[in-house]
């Protein structure tokens, strides 16, 4: 599913810094703590066959098996409502 993220100044999504954004970036770029943009952006995803996944994950959703969770801030909630409404 496509997800809403906040981009860190290191260039990676906030989800690479753990749910509370207080961990070092998992991409070993040297970033020790997330410094994210306040506005969310839609991060597209693809299925195993390379087809775009157009369903947008609801903000605050915990991912099965990974322990990760998408941001549930007011900005993500608003963007989700706007994007899902525009797609309907």
Secondary structure, 3 states (H helix, E strand, C coil): CEEEECEECCCCEHHHHCCCCCCCCCCCCCCCCCCECCCCEEECEECCCCCEECCECCCCCECCCCCCECCCCHHHHHHHHHHHHHHC
